[in-house]
Amino acid sequence: MSSTTAPTPDELLVIWHEIECGSYDVDLSLWQELAGRGTVLDVGAGTGRVALHLAARGAQVTALDLHEPLLAELRRRARGLDLVVPTLAADARTFDAGEARFDTILIPMQTLQLLGGESARAAFLAAARRHLNPGGIVAAALADALEAFDEDHSEPPLPDMREVGGVVYCSRPVAVREHERTVSIERIRETVDTAGRRTVSGDILHLDRVTAAQFTAEGAALGFTALPPRQIPQTDEYVGSSVAMLRA
């Protein structure tokens, strides 16, 4: 993309995904530990933040995401790294990977909280169970977005920024709002090009309110074995997460 060409909607999807998600790395050591060198399904893989990290370290990773443009960027990066990472564009609630079976199914960041409630999580778990090897695990990160705006954080989170093709992109979280069953994260997305032209738009992400204990209980009711949760630590830039663990 040149500085004189406006990005396409697909390119914008990749750009904003990278700005808002691509630099997060606090969780990678845990996913690497859980994946080992086995077969892995990365759910909500995006442009390959987790999948490429694991594949480079010997895991056999398949990347699943709802958005094909993100997977296309993942494949481009994999080729540049001389890695083989099969991709599957599918809804996590209804995915079908054919005869593929996995030792580990990972759901990083808040992907599980985007599915749309308990029935949607049950549909995902049914699909996951069909594709797990005996004794395989499901590991899902669940973040508490409200930590970013609690009494221990007197300043709002720093904006995520990046320059692409001569345009500065800035994504700034401005509010987290509680609802009965969801939490919404509100962001302001701004761009400024070399001519000083500025755009401003809003973006709202709705996350299901679900705890690790709740999700493991849901899994146990469907025949999984609940395992003790793991933790991803909080940093100055990112909230912490609990990782719900289930064994098939």
N, C-alpha and C positions, 0 to 999 in steps of 0.2 A: 504494500500500500504506500503510495507516494504522498508527500505533504500537500499536493494539489488535488488529490482525489479523495472524495468523501468516502469513509468506510461503508461497506455494505452492512445490512442488518446482521448477517452471519459474522462478519468481522467484528462488529460492535459487541456481539454476544461473547466472543472470545476475549476481546479486550477487557470488558468489565469483569468477566469471570477471573481473568488473570490478576487484575488489580485488586479485587476483593478477596480472592481465595489463594492465588498462586504462590504467595510468599510464606504461607504458614508452614512451619516445619517441626513444631514442637511435638507433634504426634508420631513422627516417622519412625522413631526408634521402637515404639510400642508395636506398630504394625509390622515392622521388620521382625521383631521377636515372635509375634503370633504367626506370621506367615512362614517363617523358616525358609526352606528351599522347596516347599510343597506347591500344590496347585491352589491358586487364589482367584477369587472373583472380587473385584473392586467395584462396589456399587456407588454410583454417583461419581464416576472417575474423572469427569471434566476433561481437562487437557493433559492429565497424566501425572499430577503432582505426586500421588502415592504409587500408582501403577508403575511408572517408569523407575522410581526409586527402588521398588521391590524387584522388578525385572533385572535391573542392573546388578542386583545382589543374588541372583540365582533362582528366584521364585518364577514359577510358570503362571503368569498373570493374564487374566481376561478382564478387559475394562468394559463396564456397563454404564451407559448414561442415556438419559432421555433425549439429549440434544446431539444430533449428528454433527453439526459444525464443531462442537467441542472435541468429539472423537476424531474428526478429520485432522484437527491440530495435534491431537495426541499421536496419531499415526505418523504425521510429518516429523514430529520430534523423535519418535521411536526410530524411524529410518536414519535420522541424523546421528543417533547413538548406536546404530547397528543392533537394535533390539527387536525382538518379535513379540508384539503384544496384540493378540486378537481383540477386536472390539465388537460390542453388541449394542446397537441403538434400540432401547426398549424401556418400557415402564417397569420400575422395580416391583410394582405390585402384581404384574402379570408376566414377568419375563420367562422366556423359554430358551435355554441354551442347548437344546437338543440332548445329545448323549453325554455332554460334558458333565463331569463331576469334580467337586472341589474339596480340598481339605479345610479351607478357610474361606468364609465370606465376610468381607469387611465392609462396613458402612461408615466411612469417616465423616468428620465435621458434623453438620446437623442434618444430613441427608434423610435419616430416618424420620426426623421431625417435619419433613416436607410432604409426607405421604398422605396425610389427611385423616387422621383418627385411628381408633382401635381396629375397626374392620379392615382398613387399608393395611395396617401393620400385620394383621392376621393373614391377609392375602399374600403379602410379601413373605412371611414365614413359611407359608405353604409352598410357595415357589422355591424358596431357599432349601427347604427340606428335601424336595425332589432332586436337588442338584448337589447335595452334600454326600461325601463319602461317609461310611459308618464311623462315628466318633468325631466327625467334623464339627467345626465351631462357627457360630455367628458372633461377630463382635461389632457393636454399634455404639458410636460416640454420641453422647447426649450433652449438649451445652446448656448452661444456664445463662441466657442472654441478659437477664436482669442484673447479673454481677457487674456488667459494664457501667451501670448507672445507679449503683448502690451508695450507701453512706461512706464506704471506704474509697470511693473514686470521686474526688471533688472536681476533677476536670473531665470533660468529655473525651472519648477515645480519639486518638489522632486520625486524621484522614489518610486514606490510602491513595497514593499518587504515582503516576507513571507518565513518561513522555513516549508517544508512539507516532512516528511519521511527522514529527514537528508539532504535534498537538499534545498539550498537557491535559491529562485526565485526572480528575480528583473525585473520590467517593468518600463522603463524610457522613458517619452515623450521627443522627441528631436526636433520636428518641427510641426508647423501648416501651411499648405499651402492653399492659396486661389485659387479657380478655378471659372469659370463662374457660375456654378450652384451648386457646392459642395465645401466643405472644407475638406481637408484630414489631419488627425492627425497621425503622424508617431511616432512609439515607437520602442525601442530596448528591446527585451526580452532576458535575460541572466539567466543561471543556473550554480551553482557550487555545486558539490557533495562533500562528505566527503573525497574522494580521490583526490580532487583538480581538477577534470575534469570539463571543462567549455564549455558551449554551448552558442552561440549567434545567434539570428535570428531577422529579422525585421517584424513588423506588421503595416499595414496601415488601418485606419478606415476612411471611406468616409461618410461624413454627408451632407445631403441636406441643402442648404441655404434657410431657411424659417423662417420668423418672426412670433410672436404670432398674430400680426395684419393680416398678410397674411393668416395664417391658419384659423383664425376666419372668414375672408371674404370668404374663400373657403367653410367653413361650412355653412355660411349664404346663399350662392348661392345654396346649396343643401337642404335648408329647416330648418337648425338649427337656433337657436337664439344665437347671439353673446353676451357673457357676459364679463364684465371687466376682464382683465388678473390679475393673482396673481404673486407674486414674491418669488423666493427662493434666499436668500442672498448669496453673494460671501463670501468666507472665504480665509484664507491664503493658503489652500490646493486646493480649488475647485473654479471654475468659478461660477458665478451666473446664474440663469435661469429665463426666463419668462414662466409662465404657461398659455397657451391659454385655454379659457373656452367656451364651447358650451352647450346649452340646447336643448334637443330634443323637 
